[in-house]
Amino acid sequence: MKPHILYLSSYLPKRSETFVYREVLGLRERGMKVSVASLYQSESNLGDEQADALAAESVTVYPAGIPKILADAFLTLLASPLRAIQALLTATRDVFLASDLGLAARCKIPIQYLAALALVRRVANRRITAVHVHMAHAPATVGMMAAAVLGVPFSFTGHAADLFRERGLLEEKLRRARFVACISEWHRQWYNTICKRPDAEYPIIRCGVEIPEKIVGHSPGNMIRLLGLGRLVPKKGFDALIAATAELLVRNIPVHCIIAGDGPERQRLEAQATGLHCIKFIGSVDHPRVPALLAETDIFVMPCRVAEDGDRDGIPVVLMEAMAGGIPVVTGDLPTIRELVQDGKTGCLVAPGDAEQLADVLAELAADPVRRQELGLNGRARVIEEFSSTVNLARIEFALTS
């Protein structure tokens, strides 16, 4: 029987998680049969016809409402009583014995179990052969239970907040998954500290990006154009970008900085940038608009850090996209990011939160367009080699079908 993979995430598709739906679309282009499901209502009007079509077909779980969830769960229990009861016993064990769950999270497991049964009912006629989940927290909990009731393998890709700030049942998921896709070598090493498994069961599968045919940016003018793009949350370090931009002005370096994205930090960041008219906040942007923004950028800046609550980035996809376009990047020196950016060769690393060092690096690059071009070309070559969609779609296809 031809493999039929069910992809599940919290929101599929989602504006800020283009790497998930593009992975689905890429696998379909390679001839794989992939269905999609979403715990919550999929986002639409994403400026991408394929993404919007994916949203229209996505099987949703919680939006159907409690009566429908209970009815579908009951029908699954009637259709597959042994597997459903076994999954219930496993879920009950997890409620009492899991080591990384707070009281509220433990209370959610029965609800997630019912959601898993409802999901099974809604895909029952599709002959699913495997379940793959993006995000290691709630979606992976539901996906793991659903796979057990379907009697098929379960696998997942963990990323950032889902592993750190919102972690739950991670040891159990690492142990029960057929494989765990690691977006970095660092993730593989970290998973091994929790549950040791062979490298073949922790394959390195990056969040791949498309490689544009031509490089972009490299303005010949005196004005240096900076772009920061991402969720406006502490781990992105945009406060350091604002402070560094202010320092460039003090040094009489002409600069224009665009900060694209939205999030809980926006009001605070805008207040920090008061009086700095060279900084422009443009809010969230649909993915199709990103290439145009990059085309008007001389340096892409994302000074990532580890937030106080432990949240941190994996390897930001937009960082790869900037490098794929030949744009020099300056970013925070985190272990995962070092796998993408080799300091001084494929980009520049700065100490997380160090606005003064960031300003120094930006000033050096502003004065040296030849150096910027060299870093951009080297960065593009690194992405082509290891982080392209072509390379990583082949890896995930192999993992899902072998």
Solvent accessible surface area in square Angstrom, and as a share of the most:
residue,aa,sasa,rsa
1,M,172,0.77
2,K,127,0.54
3,P,49,0.31
4,H,12,0.05
5,I,1,0.00
6,L,0,0.00
7,Y,0,0.00
8,L,0,0.00
9,S,0,0.00
10,S,15,0.09
11,Y,71,0.27
12,L,1,0.00
13,P,1,0.01
14,K,51,0.22
15,R,76,0.28
16,S,61,0.39
17,E,25,0.11
18,T,14,0.08
19,F,32,0.13
20,V,3,0.01
21,Y,2,0.01
22,R,83,0.30
23,E,20,0.09
24,V,0,0.00
25,L,19,0.09
26,G,6,0.06
27,L,0,0.00
28,R,75,0.28
29,E,135,0.61
30,R,100,0.37
31,G,42,0.40
32,M,17,0.08
33,K,108,0.46
34,V,7,0.04
35,S,8,0.05
36,V,0,0.00
37,A,0,0.00
38,S,0,0.00
39,L,0,0.00
40,Y,88,0.33
41,Q,112,0.50
42,S,9,0.06
43,E,51,0.23
44,S,59,0.38
45,N,120,0.61
46,L,4,0.02
47,G,50,0.48
48,D,21,0.11
49,E,157,0.71
50,Q,95,0.42
51,A,0,0.00
52,D,45,0.23
53,A,59,0.46
54,L,2,0.01
55,A,13,0.10
56,A,92,0.71
57,E,75,0.34
58,S,14,0.09
59,V,18,0.10
60,T,30,0.17
61,V,0,0.00
62,Y,54,0.20
63,P,61,0.39
64,A,46,0.36
65,G,26,0.25
66,I,124,0.63
67,P,106,0.67
68,K,98,0.42
69,I,15,0.08
70,L,88,0.44
71,A,50,0.38
72,D,5,0.03
73,A,5,0.04
74,F,115,0.48
75,L,67,0.33
76,T,4,0.02
77,L,67,0.33
78,L,111,0.55
79,A,78,0.60
80,S,32,0.21
81,P,61,0.38
82,L,147,0.73
83,R,123,0.45
84,A,0,0.00
85,I,83,0.42
86,Q,109,0.48
87,A,5,0.04
88,L,80,0.40
89,L,107,0.53
90,T,41,0.24
91,A,4,0.03
92,T,60,0.35
93,R,98,0.36
94,D,1,0.00
95,V,29,0.17
96,F,152,0.63
97,L,116,0.58
98,A,3,0.02
99,S,98,0.63
100,D,36,0.19
101,L,21,0.10
102,G,48,0.46
103,L,141,0.70
104,A,71,0.55
105,A,35,0.27
106,R,55,0.20
107,C,80,0.48
108,K,111,0.47
109,I,3,0.02
110,P,69,0.44
111,I,99,0.50
112,Q,20,0.09
113,Y,16,0.06
114,L,60,0.30
115,A,0,0.00
116,A,0,0.00
117,L,5,0.03
118,A,0,0.00
119,L,0,0.00
120,V,11,0.06
121,R,103,0.38
122,R,44,0.16
123,V,1,0.01
124,A,60,0.46
125,N,135,0.69
126,R,79,0.29
127,R,183,0.67
128,I,13,0.07
129,T,32,0.19
130,A,6,0.04
131,V,0,0.00
132,H,0,0.00
133,V,0,0.00
134,H,2,0.01
135,M,18,0.08
136,A,1,0.01
137,H,40,0.18
138,A,28,0.22
139,P,0,0.00
140,A,0,0.00
141,T,6,0.04
142,V,0,0.00
143,G,0,0.00
144,M,14,0.06
145,M,11,0.05
146,A,0,0.00
147,A,2,0.01
148,A,55,0.43
149,V,1,0.01
150,L,34,0.17
151,G,45,0.43
152,V,27,0.16
153,P,54,0.34
154,F,11,0.04
155,S,3,0.02
156,F,0,0.00
157,T,5,0.03
158,G,0,0.00
159,H,14,0.06
160,A,12,0.09
161,A,20,0.15
162,D,5,0.03
163,L,1,0.00
164,F,39,0.16
165,R,116,0.42
166,E,73,0.33
167,R,84,0.31
168,G,10,0.09
169,L,3,0.01
170,L,2,0.01
171,E,66,0.30
172,E,10,0.04
173,K,0,0.00
174,L,0,0.00
175,R,109,0.40
176,R,77,0.28
177,A,2,0.02
178,R,86,0.31
179,F,9,0.04
180,V,0,0.00
181,A,1,0.01
182,C,0,0.00
183,I,8,0.04
184,S,0,0.00
185,E,69,0.31
186,W,51,0.18
187,H,1,0.00
188,R,39,0.14
189,Q,112,0.50
190,W,50,0.18
191,Y,0,0.00
192,N,34,0.17
193,T,108,0.63
194,I,39,0.20
195,C,22,0.13
196,K,169,0.72
197,R,38,0.14
198,P,82,0.51
199,D,82,0.42
200,A,90,0.70
201,E,59,0.26
202,Y,0,0.00
203,P,27,0.17
204,I,22,0.11
205,I,6,0.03
206,R,12,0.04
207,C,10,0.06
208,G,22,0.21
209,V,6,0.03
210,E,117,0.53
211,I,52,0.26
212,P,54,0.34
213,E,163,0.73
214,K,159,0.67
215,I,64,0.33
216,V,42,0.24
217,G,23,0.22
218,H,47,0.21
219,S,22,0.14
220,P,141,0.89
221,G,46,0.44
222,N,141,0.72
223,M,93,0.41
224,I,6,0.03
225,R,58,0.21
226,L,4,0.02
227,L,3,0.01
228,G,0,0.00
229,L,21,0.11
230,G,13,0.13
231,R,117,0.43
232,L,0,0.00
233,V,19,0.11
234,P,60,0.38
235,K,22,0.09
236,K,19,0.08
237,G,0,0.00
238,F,3,0.01
239,D,31,0.16
240,A,5,0.04
241,L,0,0.00
242,I,1,0.01
243,A,40,0.31
244,A,1,0.00
245,T,0,0.00
246,A,30,0.23
247,E,58,0.26
248,L,1,0.00
249,L,68,0.34
250,V,112,0.65
251,R,86,0.32
252,N,135,0.69
253,I,35,0.18
254,P,63,0.40
255,V,4,0.02
256,H,63,0.28
257,C,0,0.00
258,I,33,0.17
259,I,0,0.00
260,A,0,0.00
261,G,8,0.08
262,D,63,0.32
263,G,19,0.18
264,P,101,0.63
265,E,29,0.13
266,R,65,0.24
267,Q,152,0.68
268,R,118,0.43
269,L,4,0.02
270,E,67,0.30
271,A,65,0.51
272,Q,70,0.31
273,A,9,0.07
274,T,109,0.63
275,G,54,0.52
276,L,36,0.18
277,H,173,0.77
278,C,21,0.12
279,I,16,0.08
280,K,113,0.48
281,F,35,0.15
282,I,44,0.22
283,G,7,0.07
284,S,64,0.41
285,V,16,0.09
286,D,35,0.18
287,H,31,0.14
288,P,61,0.38
289,R,118,0.43
290,V,7,0.04
291,P,78,0.49
292,A,67,0.52
293,L,23,0.12
294,L,11,0.06
295,A,44,0.34
296,E,109,0.49
297,T,3,0.02
298,D,1,0.01
299,I,0,0.00
300,F,0,0.00
301,V,0,0.00
302,M,1,0.00
303,P,2,0.01
304,C,0,0.00
305,R,48,0.18
306,V,64,0.37
307,A,11,0.09
308,E,187,0.84
309,D,81,0.42
310,G,23,0.22
311,D,6,0.03
312,R,65,0.24
313,D,11,0.06
314,G,5,0.05
315,I,9,0.05
316,P,10,0.07
317,V,21,0.12
318,V,18,0.10
319,L,0,0.00
320,M,3,0.01
321,E,27,0.12
322,A,0,0.00
323,M,1,0.00
324,A,1,0.00
325,G,2,0.02
326,G,0,0.00
327,I,2,0.01
328,P,2,0.01
329,V,0,0.00
330,V,0,0.00
331,T,0,0.00
332,G,0,0.00
333,D,48,0.25
334,L,10,0.05
335,P,54,0.34
336,T,5,0.03
337,I,0,0.00
338,R,124,0.45
339,E,32,0.14
340,L,2,0.01
341,V,1,0.00
342,Q,104,0.46
343,D,87,0.45
344,G,31,0.30
345,K,103,0.44
346,T,9,0.05
347,G,0,0.00
348,C,16,0.09
349,L,19,0.10
350,V,2,0.01
351,A,45,0.35
352,P,55,0.35
353,G,35,0.34
354,D,56,0.29
355,A,24,0.19
356,E,120,0.54
357,Q,67,0.30
358,L,1,0.00
359,A,0,0.00
360,D,57,0.29
361,V,23,0.13
362,L,1,0.00
363,A,17,0.13
364,E,118,0.53
365,L,7,0.03
366,A,25,0.19
367,A,86,0.67
368,D,57,0.29
369,P,75,0.47
370,V,113,0.65
371,R,73,0.27
372,R,8,0.03
373,Q,80,0.35
374,E,84,0.38
375,L,0,0.00
376,G,0,0.00
377,L,82,0.41
378,N,48,0.25
379,G,1,0.01
380,R,38,0.14
381,A,58,0.45
382,R,62,0.23
383,V,0,0.00
384,I,79,0.40
385,E,114,0.51
386,E,24,0.11
387,F,0,0.00
388,S,6,0.04
389,S,17,0.11
390,T,100,0.58
391,V,43,0.25
392,N,5,0.02
393,L,22,0.11
394,A,42,0.32
395,R,75,0.27
396,I,1,0.01
397,E,41,0.18
398,F,144,0.60
399,A,10,0.08
400,L,8,0.04
401,T,66,0.38
402,S,84,0.54
